């Protein structure tokens, strides 16, 4: 007999998250009551691709990369749990540690009574996040903000429909020329973005 304990209730916001991660075709309708076995599979899928994204996008010391990889080696830990609450607590705990490790280092405030001042949260003892952007990435970000998010209303040169077309056709996908043009035409937007 199937009981309510065999299912977890999934909100629409989680369907959207899964659709953005793995495609709307795969997760359209992933809302309401979902079997616990499916929930476990989906959590493991999320973890698998977080690991992949870390491997592809994070440049760090080998110790750090190994630590993140080991933290996210959760398959056995998740499979052993039967209770949804235990699975969710396991995920929340590991994701909390991973997030702080990605920021720089997991805090060690075990014996502190009031670890709330800013200096307790400066986590750059071993490493520090420093986002780098190439000119191509900057051009892509501007195009995304203007064309996709429609955050800024700008006047596109007449024979083009989008800023992406301006970049592709007028500047022949040359990010330096595009960035120089955008900086001179829209200096306030450029400064707001960068």
N, C-alpha and C positions, 0 to 999 in steps of 0.2 A: 504494500500500500504506500502510495506517495504521500509524504507529509509536507507541511509548509516549511519544515526545517531543511528540506532538500532544495529549497529555492532561496534566492536573494532578490530583493526588489531593486531594480535599476531605474534611476531617474533619466529623464530625457537629456539632461546635460551630459550624462556619461555616454549616451548614445552618440551625441555630437563629438565628444572627445574621441571615442573609438573610430567614428567616421573620418575625422580629420587625420587620425593616425594611420588607419588601414583601409580607407576608402568607404565611401557612402554605400556602394554596392554590397559590401561585406557586412555592414552593421546597420543598415536601414531597418528599423523595426526592433532594434536591440534595446527594448525598454519594457518596463513592467517586471514580471517575475521570470527569472532566468535560473536554470538548474545550477546547483552548486558546482557540479563537475565542469560545466561550461565556464563558470566564473573563475575557477582555478586555472583552466586552460587560457582564458583571456588575460589573467594576471601574469601568467608565465610568458605569454606572448608579448605583453607590454615590457616586461623585464628583459626579454631577449633583445628587443629593439632599442631599449635604453642602453644596454651593453654595447650593441652595435654602434649606436650614435656616439657613445663615449669613445669607443675605439677609433672611429672615423674622425671625430671632431676635436678631441682633447689631445693637446701636446703637453706632456708633463714628464716628470721623472718616472722611471720604471717602477719604483716602490709605490708611488701614488697610483699608477695604472693598475698594478697588481692588486692593491688594496681595494680599489673600486670594483675590479672584476670579481674578487673573492666575496665582497659584500653582496654583490648581485647574483651570486651563485646560490639561488634560493629554491631550485627545483625540489630537492629532497625535503627542505623545511616546509614548503607549502603543501606538498603531497601528503605529508604525515598528518596534517591537521584535518579533522573532520568538521569541526565547528567553524562556521563562517566568521564569527567574532575573532577566533584565534588566528585565522588566516589574515583578516584585515589588520589586526594588531601587529602581526609579524611584518606585513607590508609597510604599515605606517612607521614602525620602528626602523626598519632598514632604509626606507626612503628618507627619513629624517637624518640618519647618519650620512647617507650618500650625499644629500644636499649640502650639509656642512662640509663634508670632505671635498666636494666640488668647489665650494667657496674658498677653501684653503686648508682647514684642519678641523676635526671634530673637537669642540670645547671640552676642557677637562676641569670642570667647576665642582667636582664631587665634594670637596671639603670647604667650599666657600659658603658663607651664610647669605650674602647678598651680592650675587654675581650679575648685577643689572646695569652697571655703568658701561659706557661705551668701550672703555679699555678692555673689558672682559670679552667683548665681541670682536676685537681686532684679531682675526684668525690667520694672519699672514706670517706665522713663524717659519713655516716650511715652503710656502708658495702663495701666490696671490693671483687672483683672476685679472687678466689684462686682455680685453677684447681688442683684436686687431681687425681692421677692415682694409681690404684692397680697394683700389679705385672702382673696379668692377662691382664689388659688393656695395659700395656707396651708391653707385648708379642704380643698381638693382633695388636698393632700399628706397631711394627717391621715387623711382617708378612705382614701386609697390604702394608707398604712402599716397601718391597722387592718383594713380590709376585704379588701384584695388580698394584701398581704404577710403579714397575720395576725401582725404582730410583737408587738402588745400584746393581752393578754386583758382586755377591758373589759366591764363590765356595761351592756348596751344597754337603754334603757328598754323595758319589757315589750311594748308593742304594735308594736315595730319589730324587724326581723331584722338590719339592718346599720346601721352608722354613716351610710352614704349615705342611708338612708331617714330617719334622724333629721334629717339636714341638709335633705333635700328636703321632708319633711312637717311635722315639728315646728317647724322654723325657716324654712320656706318659702323655702329656698335663700338665706337672708340670711347671708352669711359672717361678718359682725361679731357677730351674735347667737350663731351657732354657735361661733365662736372664744371668745367670753366664757364660754359654757356649758362648753365643753371645758376651758378654762383653770381654771375653778372646780371642775369635777368631777374632773379628772385633771391637777393641776398638775405632778406629777413627770413625766408623759409629755410634757406640753407643753414643759417645760424641757429635756427630753432631745431633743426634736425641734428646738426653736428656740433 
